[in-house]
Amino acid sequence: MRVALRFRLSGGKQVQAAREFPASEKLQQLLQDCGIRFSSQATWSKRGSLEQTAFTFPCEVAASLQLLGQFDTGALLLRTSNVCGFGSMEQILAPAAVSEASLEELGAYILGRTTQLGPLLLREY
């Protein structure tokens, strides 16, 4: 069993950010890891070393949530990408924890109203 929800978080604008070296490399890696399309313009010193990089990227992030049945263990695996922040998360859930109330908590997490999964989903039965 697999249930997947894919969506885009979008602001319809461009984000512009400039970072000095080495923070610029960390931001570039984060954007690449999260699958965010971007353009960049490097500024070099007279000595030829990188001073800073200006980034431009759309205010849009692809996000996903998957619920996978693990039949061998009798559990559910919740896997998210770029939901409630950048990055991914995996959480094992007990099937009995899935209820109308816990799905409301999950909805609040997806919408960014909370930064953590609610306690009902994390309960062990």
C-alpha positions as CSV (number, residue, x, y, z in Angstrom):
1,M,0.0,0.0,0.0
2,R,1.3,3.5,-0.9
3,V,-0.4,6.8,-0.6
4,A,1.4,9.8,-2.1
5,L,0.7,13.5,-1.9
6,R,2.8,15.9,-4.1
7,F,2.3,19.6,-4.0
8,R,4.1,22.9,-4.6
9,L,4.6,25.7,-2.1
10,S,4.6,28.9,-4.2
11,G,4.7,32.6,-3.6
12,G,4.7,33.7,-7.2
13,K,7.9,35.8,-6.7
14,Q,11.6,35.5,-7.0
15,V,13.9,35.2,-4.0
16,Q,17.2,37.0,-4.1
17,A,19.9,36.2,-1.6
18,A,23.7,37.0,-1.4
19,R,26.1,35.0,0.7
20,E,29.8,35.4,1.3
21,F,32.2,32.5,0.9
22,P,32.0,29.8,2.4
23,A,28.3,30.3,3.3
24,S,27.6,30.7,-0.4
25,E,28.7,27.1,-1.0
26,K,26.4,25.8,1.8
27,L,23.4,27.6,0.3
28,Q,24.2,26.3,-3.1
29,Q,24.4,22.8,-1.8
30,L,21.1,23.2,0.1
31,L,19.3,24.5,-3.0
32,Q,20.6,21.5,-5.0
33,D,19.8,19.0,-2.4
34,C,16.2,20.3,-2.2
35,G,15.8,20.3,-5.9
36,I,15.3,24.1,-6.2
37,R,16.1,25.6,-9.6
38,F,18.4,28.7,-9.2
39,S,20.7,31.0,-11.0
40,S,23.8,32.5,-9.4
41,Q,26.3,35.3,-10.0
42,A,29.7,35.1,-8.4
43,T,31.7,38.1,-7.3
44,W,35.5,37.7,-7.4
45,S,38.2,39.7,-5.7
46,K,41.1,41.3,-7.6
47,R,43.2,38.4,-6.4
48,G,40.9,35.9,-8.0
49,S,39.3,34.5,-4.8
50,L,35.5,34.2,-4.5
51,E,34.0,36.9,-2.3
52,Q,30.3,36.3,-2.5
53,T,27.6,34.7,-4.7
54,A,24.2,36.2,-5.4
55,F,21.4,33.6,-5.9
56,T,18.0,34.0,-7.5
57,F,15.4,31.3,-7.4
58,P,11.6,31.1,-7.6
59,C,9.6,31.3,-4.4
60,E,8.4,27.7,-5.2
61,V,9.4,24.4,-3.6
62,A,8.2,20.9,-4.6
63,A,7.1,19.0,-1.6
64,S,5.8,15.5,-1.0
65,L,4.4,13.2,1.6
66,Q,4.2,9.4,1.3
67,L,2.5,6.8,3.5
68,L,3.9,3.3,2.9
69,G,2.6,0.1,4.3
70,Q,5.3,-2.1,5.8
71,F,3.6,-5.5,5.7
72,D,6.5,-7.4,7.2
73,T,6.4,-5.3,10.4
74,G,2.7,-4.3,10.4
75,A,3.7,-0.6,10.6
76,L,3.3,2.4,8.4
77,L,6.2,4.5,7.2
78,L,5.6,8.3,6.8
79,R,8.1,9.9,4.5
80,T,8.2,13.6,3.8
81,S,10.3,15.9,1.6
82,N,10.3,19.7,2.0
83,V,7.2,19.6,4.2
84,C,7.4,22.2,7.0
85,G,10.9,23.3,6.0
86,F,13.6,22.0,3.8
87,G,14.8,18.4,3.9
88,S,13.3,15.0,4.4
89,M,11.9,13.0,7.4
90,E,10.9,9.5,8.0
91,Q,8.7,8.3,10.8
92,I,7.4,4.9,11.7
93,L,3.7,5.0,12.7
94,A,1.4,2.4,14.2
95,P,-1.7,1.9,12.0
96,A,-4.0,2.3,15.0
97,A,-2.6,5.8,15.5
98,V,-4.2,6.9,12.2
99,S,-7.5,8.5,13.1
100,E,-9.6,11.5,12.1
101,A,-7.9,13.5,14.9
102,S,-4.4,12.4,14.0
103,L,-5.0,13.2,10.3
104,E,-6.1,16.7,11.4
105,E,-2.7,17.0,13.2
106,L,-1.0,15.8,10.0
107,G,-2.9,18.5,8.0
108,A,-1.7,21.2,10.4
109,Y,1.9,19.9,9.9
110,I,1.6,20.0,6.1
111,L,0.1,23.5,6.2
112,G,3.0,24.8,8.4
113,R,0.8,25.5,11.5
114,T,3.1,23.3,13.5
115,T,6.7,22.3,13.1
116,Q,6.4,18.8,14.5
117,L,4.1,15.8,13.9
118,G,1.3,15.8,16.4
119,P,1.3,13.5,19.5
120,L,-1.6,11.4,18.2
121,L,0.4,10.1,15.2
122,L,3.5,9.4,17.4
123,R,1.6,7.3,19.9
124,E,2.4,3.6,20.1
125,Y,-0.5,1.2,20.4
